[in-house]
Amino acid sequence: MTSEQLPERRPAKIDLDLLPPEYKPPKTLRLNFILVLVAIVLAGLIVPFFILEMDASSGIDSLEDKLSLRNAELNELYSKQAEAVALEAQIDAADNKLNSMDQDYQTFREDLVLWSEIIDEIDDLLPSAITLSSIAQSGFEITLVGSTVDIQTVNNYRQELEESDYFSSAAIKAVTCPGITDCEFTLDIQLSGAEDL
């Protein structure tokens, strides 16, 4: 083999550090650089979390204020609950009283006697052969006093009054005939609905 074919041999590099350690420049390690870089990155990552935490705590404070306000309103409503129950009881009592008054009014309206209609009915059914001298009323009873030439006319009149929607019964109470053509009579009429009272 020729020298040209042989690889060149060089001796290994020898690091001779003959300076004492106090005179040597400090070594900067890559590890220190990496640690500093990691610390900076972590600090950069922590700052947004810190900002978010501050925003969240301010939001929580706002929500706590609203919650305490709502609790105060709720306590105020609970304190007024007894008053509301008392008012509701008063309203119910007034409503019951109003219903009772309405029922009384309806009963009054149903029992209301329109005397003008009663008198008109008595007059409309009155035959021309009968002359009434008085009409008296006591409660739901009407007493007719009159005169006629024929007692059968009084009986027919009594029957027509009894068949009327305004009256429930009619009865001849007294008949006196001092003369042949002149008879006086008394007729009692009961109004319809009086038997229910």
C-alpha atoms as an extended CHARMM CRD file, in Angstrom:
* protein
*
       197  EXT
         1         1  MET       CA              0.0000000000        0.0000000000        0.0000000000  PROA      1               0.0000000000
         2         2  THR       CA              1.1880000000        3.2530000000       -0.8070000000  PROA      2               0.0000000000
         3         3  SER       CA              1.0970000000        6.3140000000        1.2730000000  PROA      3               0.0000000000
         4         4  GLU       CA             -1.4040000000        7.7970000000       -0.9790000000  PROA      4               0.0000000000
         5         5  GLN       CA             -3.7760000000        5.0350000000       -0.3280000000  PROA      5               0.0000000000
         6         6  LEU       CA             -3.5120000000        5.1580000000        3.4070000000  PROA      6               0.0000000000
         7         7  PRO       CA             -5.8450000000        7.4080000000        5.2210000000  PROA      7               0.0000000000
         8         8  GLU       CA             -4.3430000000       10.2430000000        7.0010000000  PROA      8               0.0000000000
         9         9  ARG       CA             -4.0480000000        9.7830000000       10.6770000000  PROA      9               0.0000000000
        10        10  ARG       CA             -4.3400000000       12.6580000000       12.8920000000  PROA      10              0.0000000000
        11        11  PRO       CA             -3.9930000000       12.5710000000       16.5460000000  PROA      11              0.0000000000
        12        12  ALA       CA             -7.1390000000       13.1650000000       18.5950000000  PROA      12              0.0000000000
        13        13  LYS       CA             -7.6450000000       16.6510000000       19.8020000000  PROA      13              0.0000000000
        14        14  ILE       CA             -6.5890000000       16.9870000000       23.3510000000  PROA      14              0.0000000000
        15        15  ASP       CA             -8.2260000000       19.6680000000       25.4810000000  PROA      15              0.0000000000
        16        16  LEU       CA             -5.6660000000       20.8790000000       27.8440000000  PROA      16              0.0000000000
        17        17  ASP       CA             -7.2220000000       23.1770000000       30.3510000000  PROA      17              0.0000000000
        18        18  LEU       CA             -4.4300000000       24.4320000000       32.4340000000  PROA      18              0.0000000000
        19        19  LEU       CA             -6.0840000000       27.5190000000       33.8830000000  PROA      19              0.0000000000
        20        20  PRO       CA             -7.2070000000       27.3530000000       37.4460000000  PROA      20              0.0000000000
        21        21  PRO       CA            -11.0210000000       27.3420000000       37.8710000000  PROA      21              0.0000000000
        22        22  GLU       CA            -11.2050000000       30.8450000000       39.3070000000  PROA      22              0.0000000000
        23        23  TYR       CA             -9.7490000000       32.2740000000       36.1130000000  PROA      23              0.0000000000
        24        24  LYS       CA            -11.9060000000       30.2800000000       33.7710000000  PROA      24              0.0000000000
        25        25  PRO       CA            -14.9110000000       31.9750000000       32.2060000000  PROA      25              0.0000000000
        26        26  PRO       CA            -18.2180000000       30.5530000000       33.4220000000  PROA      26              0.0000000000
        27        27  LYS       CA            -19.6790000000       27.8970000000       31.1930000000  PROA      27              0.0000000000
        28        28  THR       CA            -23.1060000000       28.5790000000       29.8110000000  PROA      28              0.0000000000
        29        29  LEU       CA            -24.9950000000       25.4320000000       29.5970000000  PROA      29              0.0000000000
        30        30  ARG       CA            -27.6500000000       24.7500000000       27.1350000000  PROA      30              0.0000000000
        31        31  LEU       CA            -29.7300000000       23.4410000000       29.9660000000  PROA      31              0.0000000000
        32        32  ASN       CA            -29.7970000000       26.8350000000       31.6500000000  PROA      32              0.0000000000
        33        33  PHE       CA            -30.8660000000       28.4710000000       28.4330000000  PROA      33              0.0000000000
        34        34  ILE       CA            -33.6140000000       25.9160000000       27.9240000000  PROA      34              0.0000000000
        35        35  LEU       CA            -34.8320000000       26.3680000000       31.5240000000  PROA      35              0.0000000000
        36        36  VAL       CA            -35.0190000000       30.1260000000       31.1090000000  PROA      36              0.0000000000
        37        37  LEU       CA            -36.8540000000       29.7350000000       27.8380000000  PROA      37              0.0000000000
        38        38  VAL       CA            -39.3290000000       27.2750000000       29.4230000000  PROA      38              0.0000000000
        39        39  ALA       CA            -39.8630000000       29.6710000000       32.3720000000  PROA      39              0.0000000000
        40        40  ILE       CA            -40.6260000000       32.5380000000       29.9850000000  PROA      40              0.0000000000
        41        41  VAL       CA            -43.0550000000       30.4000000000       27.9750000000  PROA      41              0.0000000000
        42        42  LEU       CA            -44.8010000000       29.1950000000       31.1500000000  PROA      42              0.0000000000
        43        43  ALA       CA            -45.0380000000       32.7420000000       32.4530000000  PROA      43              0.0000000000
        44        44  GLY       CA            -46.5550000000       33.7390000000       29.1140000000  PROA      44              0.0000000000
        45        45  LEU       CA            -49.0790000000       30.9240000000       29.4210000000  PROA      45              0.0000000000
        46        46  ILE       CA            -49.9590000000       31.7600000000       33.0340000000  PROA      46              0.0000000000
        47        47  VAL       CA            -50.7360000000       35.4290000000       32.3140000000  PROA      47              0.0000000000
        48        48  PRO       CA            -53.8790000000       34.6990000000       30.2110000000  PROA      48              0.0000000000
        49        49  PHE       CA            -55.1090000000       32.3000000000       32.9050000000  PROA      49              0.0000000000
        50        50  PHE       CA            -54.5050000000       34.9690000000       35.5120000000  PROA      50              0.0000000000
        51        51  ILE       CA            -56.4420000000       37.5090000000       33.4040000000  PROA      51              0.0000000000
        52        52  LEU       CA            -59.2590000000       34.9720000000       32.9170000000  PROA      52              0.0000000000
        53        53  GLU       CA            -59.3070000000       34.2730000000       36.6490000000  PROA      53              0.0000000000
        54        54  MET       CA            -59.6000000000       38.0070000000       37.3760000000  PROA      54              0.0000000000
        55        55  ASP       CA            -62.4760000000       38.3300000000       34.8860000000  PROA      55              0.0000000000
        56        56  ALA       CA            -64.1590000000       35.2520000000       36.3440000000  PROA      56              0.0000000000
        57        57  SER       CA            -63.7970000000       36.5360000000       39.9070000000  PROA      57              0.0000000000
        58        58  SER       CA            -65.2600000000       39.9120000000       38.9280000000  PROA      58              0.0000000000
        59        59  GLY       CA            -68.1060000000       38.0500000000       37.1660000000  PROA      59              0.0000000000
        60        60  ILE       CA            -68.6150000000       35.8980000000       40.2570000000  PROA      60              0.0000000000
        61        61  ASP       CA            -68.6910000000       39.0110000000       42.4420000000  PROA      61              0.0000000000
        62        62  SER       CA            -71.3110000000       40.5320000000       40.1520000000  PROA      62              0.0000000000
        63        63  LEU       CA            -73.3740000000       37.3420000000       40.2580000000  PROA      63              0.0000000000
        64        64  GLU       CA            -73.0530000000       37.1520000000       44.0510000000  PROA      64              0.0000000000
        65        65  ASP       CA            -74.3130000000       40.7400000000       44.2980000000  PROA      65              0.0000000000
        66        66  LYS       CA            -77.2890000000       39.8650000000       42.0900000000  PROA      66              0.0000000000
        67        67  LEU       CA            -77.9120000000       36.7130000000       44.1230000000  PROA      67              0.0000000000
        68        68  SER       CA            -77.9050000000       38.6320000000       47.3950000000  PROA      68              0.0000000000
        69        69  LEU       CA            -80.2930000000       41.1880000000       45.8640000000  PROA      69              0.0000000000
        70        70  ARG       CA            -82.6410000000       38.4110000000       44.6770000000  PROA      70              0.0000000000
        71        71  ASN       CA            -82.4600000000       36.7590000000       48.1080000000  PROA      71              0.0000000000
        72        72  ALA       CA            -83.4070000000       40.0650000000       49.7340000000  PROA      72              0.0000000000
        73        73  GLU       CA            -86.3720000000       40.4170000000       47.3310000000  PROA      73              0.0000000000
        74        74  LEU       CA            -87.3890000000       36.8140000000       48.0180000000  PROA      74              0.0000000000
        75        75  ASN       CA            -87.2320000000       37.3850000000       51.7820000000  PROA      75              0.0000000000
        76        76  GLU       CA            -89.3580000000       40.4950000000       51.3640000000  PROA      76              0.0000000000
        77        77  LEU       CA            -91.9260000000       38.4970000000       49.3780000000  PROA      77              0.0000000000
        78        78  TYR       CA            -91.9200000000       35.7490000000       52.0120000000  PROA      78              0.0000000000
        79        79  SER       CA            -92.5280000000       38.3750000000       54.6800000000  PROA      79              0.0000000000
        80        80  LYS       CA            -95.5560000000       39.6150000000       52.7140000000  PROA      80              0.0000000000
        81        81  GLN       CA            -96.9510000000       36.1020000000       52.2340000000  PROA      81              0.0000000000
        82        82  ALA       CA            -99.0140000000       36.2590000000       55.4360000000  PROA      82              0.0000000000
        83        83  GLU       CA           -100.4640000000       39.5910000000       54.3340000000  PROA      83              0.0000000000
        84        84  ALA       CA           -101.2830000000       38.1100000000       50.9110000000  PROA      84              0.0000000000
        85        85  VAL       CA           -103.0250000000       35.1220000000       52.5250000000  PROA      85              0.0000000000
        86        86  ALA       CA           -105.0750000000       37.4800000000       54.7120000000  PROA      86              0.0000000000
        87        87  LEU       CA           -106.0170000000       39.5770000000       51.6700000000  PROA      87              0.0000000000
        88        88  GLU       CA           -106.9550000000       36.4400000000       49.7570000000  PROA      88              0.0000000000
        89        89  ALA       CA           -109.2140000000       35.3700000000       52.6430000000  PROA      89              0.0000000000
        90        90  GLN       CA           -110.8570000000       38.8150000000       52.6350000000  PROA      90              0.0000000000
        91        91  ILE       CA           -111.3700000000       38.6130000000       48.8730000000  PROA      91              0.0000000000
        92        92  ASP       CA           -112.9080000000       35.1530000000       49.2100000000  PROA      92              0.0000000000
        93        93  ALA       CA           -115.2320000000       36.3890000000       51.9720000000  PROA      93              0.0000000000
        94        94  ALA       CA           -116.2390000000       39.3990000000       49.8620000000  PROA      94              0.0000000000
        95        95  ASP       CA           -116.7700000000       37.1330000000       46.8470000000  PROA      95              0.0000000000
        96        96  ASN       CA           -118.9830000000       34.8080000000       48.9020000000  PROA      96              0.0000000000
        97        97  LYS       CA           -120.9440000000       37.7980000000       50.1990000000  PROA      97              0.0000000000
        98        98  LEU       CA           -121.3410000000       39.1050000000       46.6550000000  PROA      98              0.0000000000
        99        99  ASN       CA           -122.5730000000       35.6930000000       45.4500000000  PROA      99              0.0000000000
       100       100  SER       CA           -125.0400000000       35.5770000000       48.3360000000  PROA      100             0.0000000000
       101       101  MET       CA           -126.2670000000       39.0770000000       47.5160000000  PROA      101             0.0000000000
       102       102  ASP       CA           -126.6000000000       38.1120000000       43.8570000000  PROA      102             0.0000000000
       103       103  GLN       CA           -128.6700000000       35.0560000000       44.8060000000  PROA      103             0.0000000000
       104       104  ASP       CA           -130.8290000000       37.2350000000       47.0770000000  PROA      104             0.0000000000
       105       105  TYR       CA           -131.2910000000       39.7070000000       44.2440000000  PROA      105             0.0000000000
       106       106  GLN       CA           -132.2670000000       36.9210000000       41.8320000000  PROA      106             0.0000000000
       107       107  THR       CA           -134.7420000000       35.5800000000       44.3980000000  PROA      107             0.0000000000
       108       108  PHE       CA           -136.0980000000       39.0910000000       44.8480000000  PROA      108             0.0000000000
       109       109  ARG       CA           -136.4410000000       39.4910000000       41.0840000000  PROA      109             0.0000000000
       110       110  GLU       CA           -138.2240000000       36.1490000000       40.8130000000  PROA      110             0.0000000000
       111       111  ASP       CA           -140.5570000000       37.0220000000       43.7020000000  PROA      111             0.0000000000
       112       112  LEU       CA           -141.0940000000       40.5720000000       42.5100000000  PROA      112             0.0000000000
       113       113  VAL       CA           -144.7520000000       41.2460000000       41.9580000000  PROA      113             0.0000000000
       114       114  LEU       CA           -145.5330000000       43.7780000000       39.2620000000  PROA      114             0.0000000000
       115       115  TRP       CA           -148.7920000000       45.0730000000       40.6110000000  PROA      115             0.0000000000
       116       116  SER       CA           -149.5850000000       46.9960000000       37.4690000000  PROA      116             0.0000000000
       117       117  GLU       CA           -149.6190000000       43.7090000000       35.5110000000  PROA      117             0.0000000000
       118       118  ILE       CA           -151.7610000000       42.0660000000       38.2200000000  PROA      118             0.0000000000
       119       119  ILE       CA           -154.3170000000       44.8860000000       38.1020000000  PROA      119             0.0000000000
       120       120  ASP       CA           -154.3010000000       44.7910000000       34.2930000000  PROA      120             0.0000000000
       121       121  GLU       CA           -154.9750000000       41.0340000000       34.3660000000  PROA      121             0.0000000000
       122       122  ILE       CA           -157.8520000000       41.4800000000       36.8500000000  PROA      122             0.0000000000
       123       123  ASP       CA           -159.3020000000       44.2340000000       34.6780000000  PROA      123             0.0000000000
       124       124  ASP       CA           -158.8100000000       42.3510000000       31.3700000000  PROA      124             0.0000000000
       125       125  LEU       CA           -160.6350000000       39.2650000000       32.6610000000  PROA      125             0.0000000000
       126       126  LEU       CA           -163.4280000000       41.2940000000       34.3060000000  PROA      126             0.0000000000
       127       127  PRO       CA           -166.7620000000       40.7040000000       32.5440000000  PROA      127             0.0000000000
       128       128  SER       CA           -168.9430000000       43.7100000000       31.7800000000  PROA      128             0.0000000000
       129       129  ALA       CA           -171.6880000000       42.3160000000       34.0610000000  PROA      129             0.0000000000
       130       130  ILE       CA           -169.4260000000       42.7170000000       37.1500000000  PROA      130             0.0000000000
       131       131  THR       CA           -168.5960000000       45.9990000000       38.8520000000  PROA      131             0.0000000000
       132       132  LEU       CA           -165.7180000000       46.0120000000       41.3430000000  PROA      132             0.0000000000
       133       133  SER       CA           -166.0980000000       48.3220000000       44.3360000000  PROA      133             0.0000000000
       134       134  SER       CA           -162.7050000000       47.5690000000       45.9760000000  PROA      134             0.0000000000
       135       135  ILE       CA           -159.4580000000       45.6990000000       45.4910000000  PROA      135             0.0000000000
       136       136  ALA       CA           -157.4240000000       44.9530000000       48.6270000000  PROA      136             0.0000000000
       137       137  GLN       CA           -154.0600000000       43.2580000000       48.8940000000  PROA      137             0.0000000000
       138       138  SER       CA           -152.4960000000       41.5090000000       51.8780000000  PROA      138             0.0000000000
       139       139  GLY       CA           -149.2310000000       39.6900000000       51.2150000000  PROA      139             0.0000000000
       140       140  PHE       CA           -149.8260000000       37.4770000000       48.1970000000  PROA      140             0.0000000000
       141       141  GLU       CA           -153.5950000000       37.4890000000       48.5330000000  PROA      141             0.0000000000
       142       142  ILE       CA           -155.9520000000       39.8690000000       46.7510000000  PROA      142             0.0000000000
       143       143  THR       CA           -159.5350000000       40.4070000000       47.8370000000  PROA      143             0.0000000000
       144       144  LEU       CA           -162.0420000000       41.6690000000       45.2800000000  PROA      144             0.0000000000
       145       145  VAL       CA           -165.3660000000       43.1020000000       46.4090000000  PROA      145             0.0000000000
       146       146  GLY       CA           -167.9780000000       43.8370000000       43.7680000000  PROA      146             0.0000000000
       147       147  SER       CA           -171.5340000000       43.4800000000       42.5480000000  PROA      147             0.0000000000
       148       148  THR       CA           -173.1950000000       41.6670000000       39.6860000000  PROA      148             0.0000000000
       149       149  VAL       CA           -176.6160000000       40.8160000000       38.3530000000  PROA      149             0.0000000000
       150       150  ASP       CA           -175.8570000000       37.1010000000       38.0210000000  PROA      150             0.0000000000
       151       151  ILE       CA           -173.9620000000       34.8970000000       40.4590000000  PROA      151             0.0000000000
       152       152  GLN       CA           -172.9280000000       32.5460000000       37.6010000000  PROA      152             0.0000000000
       153       153  THR       CA           -170.9280000000       35.4540000000       36.0970000000  PROA      153             0.0000000000
       154       154  VAL       CA           -168.9540000000       35.6530000000       39.3560000000  PROA      154             0.0000000000
       155       155  ASN       CA           -168.2070000000       31.9140000000       39.1960000000  PROA      155             0.0000000000
       156       156  ASN       CA           -167.0710000000       32.2050000000       35.5460000000  PROA      156             0.0000000000
       157       157  TYR       CA           -164.8580000000       35.1660000000       36.5040000000  PROA      157             0.0000000000
       158       158  ARG       CA           -163.3710000000       33.1310000000       39.3910000000  PROA      158             0.0000000000
       159       159  GLN       CA           -162.5740000000       30.2700000000       36.9930000000  PROA      159             0.0000000000
       160       160  GLU       CA           -160.8930000000       32.6110000000       34.4640000000  PROA      160             0.0000000000
       161       161  LEU       CA           -158.7770000000       34.1440000000       37.2440000000  PROA      161             0.0000000000
       162       162  GLU       CA           -157.7400000000       30.6840000000       38.4240000000  PROA      162             0.0000000000
       163       163  GLU       CA           -156.6620000000       29.7180000000       34.8850000000  PROA      163             0.0000000000
       164       164  SER       CA           -154.5310000000       32.8630000000       34.5620000000  PROA      164             0.0000000000
       165       165  ASP       CA           -150.7330000000       32.5830000000       34.8080000000  PROA      165             0.0000000000
       166       166  TYR       CA           -150.7240000000       35.2980000000       37.4990000000  PROA      166             0.0000000000
       167       167  PHE       CA           -152.9470000000       33.4770000000       40.0040000000  PROA      167             0.0000000000
       168       168  SER       CA           -152.7630000000       30.0230000000       41.5680000000  PROA      168             0.0000000000
       169       169  SER       CA           -156.2470000000       29.9160000000       43.0620000000  PROA      169             0.0000000000
       170       170  ALA       CA           -159.4440000000       31.9240000000       43.3340000000  PROA      170             0.0000000000
       171       171  ALA       CA           -162.2980000000       31.3080000000       45.7460000000  PROA      171             0.0000000000
       172       172  ILE       CA           -165.6410000000       32.9750000000       46.3430000000  PROA      172             0.0000000000
       173       173  LYS       CA           -165.7410000000       33.8740000000       50.0450000000  PROA      173             0.0000000000
       174       174  ALA       CA           -169.1130000000       35.5270000000       50.3590000000  PROA      174             0.0000000000
       175       175  VAL       CA           -172.1820000000       36.1710000000       48.2280000000  PROA      175             0.0000000000
       176       176  THR       CA           -175.1860000000       38.2100000000       49.3200000000  PROA      176             0.0000000000
       177       177  CYS       CA           -178.1080000000       38.8230000000       47.0760000000  PROA      177             0.0000000000
       178       178  PRO       CA           -180.5830000000       41.1760000000       48.7640000000  PROA      178             0.0000000000
       179       179  GLY       CA           -182.4370000000       41.6070000000       45.5100000000  PROA      179             0.0000000000
       180       180  ILE       CA           -182.9470000000       39.4560000000       42.4560000000  PROA      180             0.0000000000
       181       181  THR       CA           -180.7340000000       41.5010000000       40.1330000000  PROA      181             0.0000000000
       182       182  ASP       CA           -178.2250000000       42.8300000000       42.6140000000  PROA      182             0.0000000000
       183       183  CYS       CA           -175.7060000000       40.4650000000       44.2650000000  PROA      183             0.0000000000
       184       184  GLU       CA           -172.6250000000       41.4820000000       46.1690000000  PROA      184             0.0000000000
       185       185  PHE       CA           -169.6630000000       39.1450000000       46.4100000000  PROA      185             0.0000000000
       186       186  THR       CA           -166.1950000000       38.8110000000       47.9110000000  PROA      186             0.0000000000
       187       187  LEU       CA           -163.5430000000       36.9170000000       45.9120000000  PROA      187             0.0000000000
       188       188  ASP       CA           -160.1240000000       35.9160000000       47.2900000000  PROA      188             0.0000000000
       189       189  ILE       CA           -157.3010000000       35.3540000000       44.7830000000  PROA      189             0.0000000000
       190       190  GLN       CA           -153.9070000000       33.8160000000       45.5900000000  PROA      190             0.0000000000
       191       191  LEU       CA           -150.9300000000       34.9980000000       43.5020000000  PROA      191             0.0000000000
       192       192  SER       CA           -148.8380000000       32.3900000000       41.6460000000  PROA      192             0.0000000000
       193       193  GLY       CA           -145.6520000000       31.4400000000       43.4870000000  PROA      193             0.0000000000
       194       194  ALA       CA           -147.0790000000       32.3420000000       46.9040000000  PROA      194             0.0000000000
       195       195  GLU       CA           -147.2690000000       28.6790000000       47.8460000000  PROA      195             0.0000000000
       196       196  ASP       CA           -143.4490000000       28.4090000000       47.5280000000  PROA      196             0.0000000000
       197       197  LEU       CA           -142.9200000000       31.0430000000       50.2160000000  PROA      197             0.0000000000
